[in-house]
């Protein structure tokens, strides 16, 4: 039996949030369900306690477990009941979007200037409703993602008492299990059990954060759309392509409907859209893009694990890591060549191609390295693969082994 750690320490996020502690900003933690937002909120509570804040000045309420709180009035009353008689209060609300109209309640306590407020949510639309109008310029948001490969390694070593070392032996497991924190407690069980647990998370997301919150009715269409997007992960698609696909399946679905359902999936952090960038013309292209799942375990849960999807799975993992590191990410086009990732941060730019294996196959070398060599600028260019034995640099285009890239960055 494994001894379970008390908490997954997620320092990469805590280090982003700490500078805002004590400032008059509402701290908003956003991300897909079960990605670890609640844990980070609890870690913040622990840091407040360690800094000398007394327990009676910290009000922590989970809106997922408090079924008696169903209106803004209920929430307001519950908070007021816990407010200390004097001094500053710290209000921590988990999954606040569960309460319709929560924005005005938060605004009332914020305006009173007696409370510092932290909230989590699983739907990005909560930041485009009244919160942005009532509190424009007064909140700061952080996007929380499932476990990175580095976090996964730290977590699994804690579970297994494995000494720190090369993460290469764990990359296959990570690509099969993904990054939802709770799933790694079940790693000694059959993978079918893990995928069943992830599917249960997915079902909750679809029901609560996609269908119910966006007033959508066609569950079957939504699930078929998700399967299509997951199965084509890493491929360039358009709403027209998807509409034509459904037409070939004997289902008539308009482009507008496809776009509406995709937007709902994006708002629940289930998928992320990556726009195309014309490298030569230095402009964004309006049509056709890529979509990546929030976590690769969602793909396995819906479609089953398949090694043939490995290139798309790698792209999904690489994309998530780039976003964690603060890059703005696009898929690139240079003439007729596709570049998997064009990554921008400040004045920095990098280009990345992803391929599962190289195997000294000249066709693969010409395609992956050759696509990058076509770009005439001097920004860094990388090919990332699972080929540990390939160490060559081709005319300045560097190769990185996937585990090294995920742990150390480009």
FIKE-729709 format. One record per residue (C-alpha): residue in one letter; x, y negated, z; residue number from 0. Coordinates in nm, 2 decimals. Layout:
// FIKE-729709
   code        u        v        w   pos
      A        X        Y        Z   NUM
...
This chain:
// FIKE-729709
   code        u        v        w   pos
      X     0.00     0.00     0.00     0
      X     0.12    -0.35    -0.08     1
      X     0.13    -0.61     0.19     2
      X    -0.07    -0.91     0.07     3
      X     0.08    -1.26     0.09     4
      X    -0.11    -1.52     0.28     5
      X    -0.12    -1.76    -0.02     6
      X     0.03    -1.81    -0.36     7
      X     0.25    -2.12    -0.33     8
      X     0.20    -2.33    -0.64     9
      X     0.46    -2.59    -0.60    10
      X     0.45    -2.72    -0.96    11
      X     0.10    -2.85    -0.89    12
      X     0.16    -2.97    -0.54    13
      X     0.45    -3.17    -0.65    14
      X     0.23    -3.36    -0.90    15
      X    -0.04    -3.43    -0.63    16
      X     0.18    -3.52    -0.33    17
      X     0.27    -3.87    -0.46    18
      X    -0.10    -3.96    -0.46    19
      X    -0.16    -3.85    -0.10    20
      X    -0.25    -4.16     0.11    21
      X    -0.34    -4.36    -0.20    22
      X    -0.69    -4.49    -0.27    23
      X    -0.75    -4.25    -0.56    24
      X    -0.99    -3.96    -0.57    25
      X    -0.78    -3.65    -0.64    26
      X    -0.96    -3.43    -0.90    27
      X    -0.84    -3.07    -0.97    28
      X    -0.99    -2.93    -1.29    29
      X    -0.96    -2.59    -1.45    30
      X    -1.13    -2.26    -1.54    31
      X    -1.29    -2.06    -1.26    32
      X    -1.06    -1.84    -1.05    33
      X    -0.74    -2.01    -1.18    34
      X    -0.64    -2.11    -0.82    35
      X    -0.79    -2.45    -0.76    36
      X    -0.94    -2.34    -0.43    37
      X    -0.60    -2.22    -0.32    38
      X    -0.43    -2.55    -0.40    39
      X    -0.71    -2.73    -0.21    40
      X    -0.64    -2.51     0.09    41
      X    -0.26    -2.58     0.05    42
      X    -0.33    -2.95     0.05    43
      X    -0.54    -2.91     0.37    44
      X    -0.24    -2.73     0.52    45
      X    -0.01    -3.01     0.42    46
      X    -0.24    -3.27     0.58    47
      X    -0.24    -3.07     0.90    48
      X     0.14    -3.03     0.89    49
      X     0.16    -3.41     0.85    50
      X    -0.03    -3.47     1.17    51
      X    -0.39    -3.50     1.06    52
      X    -0.61    -3.34     1.32    53
      X    -0.86    -3.07     1.21    54
      X    -1.16    -3.27     1.31    55
      X    -1.06    -3.54     1.05    56
      X    -1.06    -3.28     0.76    57
      X    -1.39    -3.20     0.61    58
      X    -1.36    -2.89     0.38    59
      X    -1.67    -2.77     0.20    60
      X    -1.70    -2.50    -0.07    61
      X    -2.00    -2.56    -0.28    62
      X    -1.99    -2.21    -0.42    63
      X    -2.05    -2.05    -0.08    64
      X    -2.28    -2.32     0.07    65
      X    -2.61    -2.21    -0.09    66
      X    -2.80    -2.44     0.15    67
      X    -2.64    -2.75    -0.02    68
      X    -2.84    -2.80    -0.34    69
      X    -2.90    -3.17    -0.36    70
      X    -2.69    -3.49    -0.33    71
      X    -2.88    -3.56    -0.01    72
      X    -2.79    -3.22     0.14    73
      X    -2.42    -3.28     0.05    74
      X    -2.42    -3.63     0.20    75
      X    -2.59    -3.50     0.52    76
      X    -2.34    -3.22     0.55    77
      X    -2.04    -3.46     0.52    78
      X    -2.19    -3.71     0.76    79
      X    -2.24    -3.44     1.02    80
      X    -1.87    -3.36     1.01    81
      X    -1.74    -3.72     1.00    82
      X    -1.52    -3.81     1.30    83
      X    -1.63    -4.09     1.52    84
      X    -1.33    -4.30     1.43    85
      X    -1.03    -4.29     1.20    86
      X    -0.98    -4.18     0.85    87
      X    -1.15    -3.87     0.72    88
      X    -1.02    -3.64     0.45    89
      X    -1.30    -3.49     0.24    90
      X    -1.22    -3.18     0.04    91
      X    -1.50    -3.04    -0.18    92
      X    -1.46    -2.72    -0.38    93
      X    -1.66    -2.68    -0.71    94
      X    -1.84    -3.01    -0.66    95
      X    -2.02    -2.98    -1.00    96
      X    -2.25    -2.73    -0.84    97
      X    -2.45    -3.02    -0.70    98
      X    -2.63    -3.22    -0.97    99
      X    -2.58    -3.59    -0.91   100
      X    -2.28    -3.54    -0.69   101
      X    -2.11    -3.85    -0.84   102
      X    -2.31    -4.10    -0.64   103
      X    -2.26    -3.92    -0.31   104
      X    -1.88    -3.92    -0.37   105
      X    -1.89    -4.29    -0.47   106
      X    -2.08    -4.38    -0.15   107
      X    -1.81    -4.22     0.07   108
      X    -1.53    -4.37    -0.15   109
      X    -1.68    -4.72    -0.13   110
      X    -1.70    -4.69     0.25   111
      X    -1.31    -4.68     0.25   112
      X    -1.31    -4.44     0.55   113
      X    -1.23    -4.13     0.35   114
      X    -0.96    -3.99     0.12   115
      X    -1.13    -3.75    -0.12   116
      X    -1.02    -3.44    -0.30   117
      X    -1.25    -3.24    -0.53   118
      X    -1.23    -2.95    -0.77   119
      X    -1.44    -2.86    -1.07   120
      X    -1.47    -2.61    -1.35   121
      X    -1.62    -2.83    -1.62   122
      X    -1.45    -3.12    -1.79   123
      X    -1.78    -3.29    -1.85   124
      X    -1.79    -3.39    -1.49   125
      X    -1.52    -3.64    -1.58   126
      X    -1.73    -3.79    -1.87   127
      X    -2.04    -3.85    -1.67   128
      X    -2.11    -4.10    -1.40   129
      X    -1.78    -4.05    -1.23   130
      X    -1.59    -4.22    -1.50   131
      X    -1.84    -4.51    -1.50   132
      X    -1.87    -4.55    -1.12   133
      X    -1.51    -4.49    -1.04   134
      X    -1.32    -4.59    -1.35   135
      X    -0.95    -4.63    -1.27   136
      X    -1.01    -4.49    -0.92   137
      X    -0.94    -4.12    -0.97   138
      X    -0.65    -3.92    -1.09   139
      X    -0.71    -3.57    -1.24   140
      X    -0.49    -3.26    -1.26   141
      X    -0.55    -2.97    -1.49   142
      X    -0.49    -2.64    -1.31   143
      X    -0.41    -2.32    -1.51   144
      X    -0.39    -1.95    -1.43   145
      X    -0.05    -1.83    -1.31   146
      X     0.25    -1.91    -1.53   147
      X     0.51    -1.63    -1.58   148
      X     0.73    -1.79    -1.32   149
      X     0.45    -1.80    -1.07   150
      X     0.35    -1.44    -1.16   151
      X     0.70    -1.32    -1.09   152
      X     0.71    -1.49    -0.75   153
      X     0.37    -1.35    -0.67   154
      X     0.44    -0.99    -0.78   155
      X     0.78    -0.99    -0.60   156
      X     0.60    -1.09    -0.29   157
      X     0.35    -0.81    -0.33   158
      X     0.61    -0.55    -0.40   159
      X     0.90    -0.67    -0.20   160
      X     1.12    -0.68    -0.52   161
      X     1.44    -0.88    -0.50   162
      X     1.48    -1.18    -0.73   163
      X     1.63    -1.08    -1.07   164
      X     1.57    -1.08    -1.44   165
      X     1.21    -1.12    -1.53   166
      X     1.24    -0.94    -1.86   167
      X     1.11    -0.61    -1.72   168
      X     0.79    -0.78    -1.62   169
      X     0.70    -0.96    -1.94   170
      X     0.50    -0.66    -2.08   171
      X     0.29    -0.64    -1.76   172
      X     0.23    -1.01    -1.77   173
      X     0.11    -0.99    -2.14   174
      X    -0.13    -0.71    -2.03   175
      X    -0.27    -0.85    -1.71   176
      X    -0.26    -1.23    -1.76   177
      X    -0.25    -1.50    -1.50   178
      X    -0.57    -1.49    -1.30   179
      X    -0.43    -1.48    -0.94   180
      X    -0.68    -1.24    -0.80   181
      X    -0.62    -0.97    -1.06   182
      X    -0.27    -0.90    -0.94   183
      X    -0.39    -0.76    -0.61   184
      X    -0.54    -0.48    -0.82   185
      X    -0.23    -0.41    -1.04   186
      X    -0.18    -0.06    -0.89   187
      X    -0.53     0.03    -1.02   188
      X    -0.62     0.13    -1.38   189
      X    -0.61    -0.16    -1.62   190
      X    -0.97    -0.09    -1.71   191
      X    -1.06    -0.19    -1.36   192
      X    -0.86    -0.52    -1.39   193
      X    -1.03    -0.60    -1.72   194
      X    -1.37    -0.53    -1.57   195
      X    -1.30    -0.78    -1.29   196
      X    -1.19    -1.04    -1.55   197
      X    -1.50    -0.97    -1.75   198
      X    -1.70    -1.05    -1.44   199
      X    -1.52    -1.38    -1.42   200
      X    -1.59    -1.44    -1.78   201
      X    -1.96    -1.36    -1.73   202
      X    -1.99    -1.62    -1.45   203
      X    -1.82    -1.88    -1.67   204
      X    -2.05    -1.81    -1.96   205
      X    -2.36    -1.82    -1.74   206
      X    -2.28    -2.11    -1.51   207
      X    -2.03    -2.33    -1.69   208
      X    -2.12    -2.29    -2.05   209
      X    -2.49    -2.19    -2.10   210
      X    -2.65    -2.34    -1.79   211
      X    -2.46    -2.66    -1.78   212
      X    -2.49    -2.73    -2.15   213
      X    -2.85    -2.61    -2.18   214
      X    -2.77    -2.35    -2.44   215
      X    -2.99    -2.05    -2.48   216
      X    -2.83    -1.81    -2.73   217
      X    -2.61    -1.58    -2.52   218
      X    -2.55    -1.33    -2.80   219
      X    -2.43    -1.61    -3.04   220
      X    -2.20    -1.75    -2.77   221
      X    -2.03    -1.41    -2.70   222
      X    -1.99    -1.33    -3.07   223
      X    -1.83    -1.67    -3.12   224
      X    -1.59    -1.62    -2.83   225
      X    -1.49    -1.28    -2.96   226
      X    -1.42    -1.43    -3.30   227
      X    -1.21    -1.71    -3.16   228
      X    -1.02    -1.46    -2.93   229
      X    -0.96    -1.22    -3.22   230
      X    -0.83    -1.50    -3.44   231
      X    -0.61    -1.65    -3.17   232
      X    -0.31    -1.81    -3.34   233
      X    -0.48    -1.84    -3.68   234
      X    -0.61    -2.16    -3.83   235
      X    -0.99    -2.17    -3.85   236
      X    -1.27    -2.42    -3.90   237
      X    -1.64    -2.44    -3.80   238
      X    -1.72    -2.38    -4.17   239
      X    -1.51    -2.06    -4.17   240
      X    -1.69    -1.94    -3.86   241
      X    -2.03    -2.02    -4.00   242
      X    -1.94    -1.83    -4.32   243
      X    -1.83    -1.53    -4.10   244
      X    -2.16    -1.52    -3.93   245
      X    -2.34    -1.55    -4.26   246
      X    -2.15    -1.24    -4.39   247
      X    -2.27    -1.07    -4.07   248
      X    -2.63    -1.14    -4.16   249
      X    -2.67    -1.43    -3.92   250
      X    -2.74    -1.79    -4.03   251
      X    -2.56    -2.03    -3.79   252
      X    -2.51    -2.40    -3.89   253
      X    -2.17    -2.57    -3.86   254
      X    -2.33    -2.82    -3.61   255
      X    -2.44    -2.53    -3.39   256
      X    -2.09    -2.38    -3.41   257
      X    -1.93    -2.71    -3.31   258
      X    -2.18    -2.75    -3.02   259
      X    -2.10    -2.41    -2.88   260
      X    -1.72    -2.46    -2.92   261
      X    -1.75    -2.79    -2.73   262
      X    -1.93    -2.61    -2.45   263
      X    -1.65    -2.35    -2.43   264
      X    -1.39    -2.62    -2.42   265
      X    -1.57    -2.81    -2.15   266
      X    -1.56    -2.50    -1.93   267
      X    -1.18    -2.46    -2.00   268
      X    -1.25    -2.12    -2.16   269
      X    -1.07    -2.22    -2.48   270
      X    -0.84    -2.51    -2.59   271
      X    -0.84    -2.66    -2.94   272
      X    -0.51    -2.74    -3.10   273
      X    -0.52    -2.99    -3.39   274
      X    -0.31    -2.98    -3.70   275
      X    -0.03    -3.23    -3.75   276
      X     0.11    -3.32    -4.09   277
      X     0.48    -3.34    -4.02   278
      X     0.57    -3.51    -4.35   279
      X     0.29    -3.76    -4.34   280
      X     0.32    -3.80    -3.96   281
      X    -0.06    -3.79    -3.91   282
      X    -0.33    -3.57    -3.76   283
      X    -0.54    -3.37    -3.99   284
      X    -0.92    -3.37    -3.94   285
      X    -1.01    -3.02    -4.05   286
      X    -0.91    -2.67    -3.94   287
      X    -0.74    -2.61    -3.61   288
      X    -0.63    -2.33    -3.37   289
      X    -0.80    -2.21    -3.05   290
      X    -0.63    -2.05    -2.76   291
      X    -0.79    -1.87    -2.46   292
      X    -0.74    -2.01    -2.11   293
      X    -0.58    -1.67    -2.02   294
      X    -0.49    -1.37    -2.23   295
      X    -0.67    -1.14    -1.99   296
      X    -1.00    -1.28    -2.12   297
      X    -0.90    -1.15    -2.46   298
      X    -0.83    -0.80    -2.33   299
      X    -1.15    -0.80    -2.12   300
      X    -1.37    -0.87    -2.42   301
      X    -1.18    -0.70    -2.70   302
      X    -0.95    -0.44    -2.53   303
      X    -0.57    -0.45    -2.53   304
      X    -0.43    -0.41    -2.88   305
      X    -0.06    -0.44    -2.97   306
      X    -0.16    -0.58    -3.31   307
      X    -0.27    -0.90    -3.14   308
      X     0.07    -0.95    -2.98   309
      X     0.17    -1.25    -3.20   310
      X    -0.16    -1.43    -3.10   311
      X    -0.11    -1.33    -2.73   312
      X     0.25    -1.47    -2.74   313
      X     0.13    -1.80    -2.89   314
      X    -0.14    -1.82    -2.62   315
      X     0.12    -1.78    -2.35   316
      X     0.37    -2.02    -2.51   317
      X     0.10    -2.28    -2.56   318
      X     0.00    -2.26    -2.19   319
      X     0.36    -2.30    -2.08   320
      X     0.41    -2.60    -2.30   321
      X     0.10    -2.77    -2.16   322
      X     0.22    -2.69    -1.80   323
      X     0.54    -2.87    -1.89   324
      X     0.36    -3.18    -2.00   325
      X     0.39    -3.15    -2.37   326
      X     0.12    -3.27    -2.61   327
      X     0.09    -2.98    -2.85   328
      X    -0.02    -2.95    -3.21   329
      X     0.01    -2.69    -3.48   330
      X     0.22    -2.82    -3.77   331
      X     0.21    -2.83    -4.14   332
      X     0.50    -2.92    -4.36   333
      X     0.41    -2.89    -4.73   334
      X     0.27    -2.54    -4.76   335
      X     0.46    -2.41    -4.45   336
      X     0.29    -2.36    -4.11   337
      X     0.48    -2.45    -3.80   338
      X     0.33    -2.28    -3.49   339
      X     0.39    -2.57    -3.25   340
      X     0.49    -2.93    -3.28   341
      X     0.55    -3.05    -2.92   342
      X     0.57    -3.42    -2.81   343
      X     0.66    -3.56    -2.47   344
      X     0.77    -3.92    -2.44   345
      X     1.02    -3.97    -2.72   346
      X     1.10    -3.60    -2.72   347
      X     0.99    -3.37    -3.00   348
      X     1.05    -3.00    -3.05   349
      X     0.93    -2.74    -3.30   350
      X     0.86    -2.38    -3.22   351
      X     0.78    -2.07    -3.42   352
      X     0.66    -1.75    -3.24   353
      X     0.71    -1.40    -3.37   354
      X     0.69    -1.07    -3.18   355
      X     1.01    -0.90    -3.32   356
      X     1.29    -0.99    -3.56   357
      X     1.48    -0.66    -3.60   358
      X     1.73    -0.82    -3.84   359
      X     1.44    -0.81    -4.09   360
      X     1.55    -1.07    -4.36   361
      X     1.19    -1.14    -4.45   362
      X     1.11    -1.23    -4.09   363
      X     1.42    -1.44    -4.07   364
      X     1.34    -1.62    -4.39   365
      X     0.99    -1.69    -4.28   366
      X     1.03    -1.79    -3.92   367
      X     1.37    -1.97    -3.93   368
      X     1.31    -2.08    -4.29   369
      X     0.99    -2.26    -4.21   370
      X     1.17    -2.47    -3.95   371
      X     1.47    -2.53    -4.17   372
      X     1.24    -2.70    -4.42   373
      X     1.19    -2.98    -4.18   374
      X     1.46    -3.24    -4.25   375
      X     1.47    -3.42    -3.91   376
      X     1.72    -3.34    -3.63   377
      X     1.48    -3.26    -3.35   378
      X     1.54    -2.92    -3.17   379
      X     1.39    -2.62    -3.34   380
      X     1.33    -2.28    -3.18   381
      X     1.21    -1.93    -3.27   382
      X     1.07    -1.75    -2.97   383
      X     1.04    -1.37    -2.98   384
      X     1.03    -1.05    -2.77   385
      X     1.35    -0.93    -2.94   386
      X     1.60    -0.94    -2.65   387
      X     1.89    -0.82    -2.87   388
      X     1.87    -1.10    -3.12   389
      X     2.11    -1.38    -3.01   390
      X     2.19    -1.55    -3.34   391
      X     2.14    -1.92    -3.42   392
      X     2.05    -1.98    -3.79   393
      X     2.18    -2.31    -3.92   394
      X     2.10    -2.48    -3.60   395
      X     1.77    -2.32    -3.53   396
      X     1.80    -2.15    -3.20   397
      X     1.64    -1.82    -3.08   398
      X     1.49    -1.78    -2.73   399
      X     1.38    -1.46    -2.57   400
      X     1.02    -1.50    -2.45   401
      X     1.08    -1.44    -2.08   402
      X     1.38    -1.69    -2.09   403
      X     1.16    -1.95    -2.26   404
      X     0.88    -1.91    -2.01   405
      X     1.11    -1.93    -1.71   406
      X     1.35    -2.20    -1.83   407
      X     1.18    -2.38    -2.11   408
      X     1.32    -2.48    -2.45   409
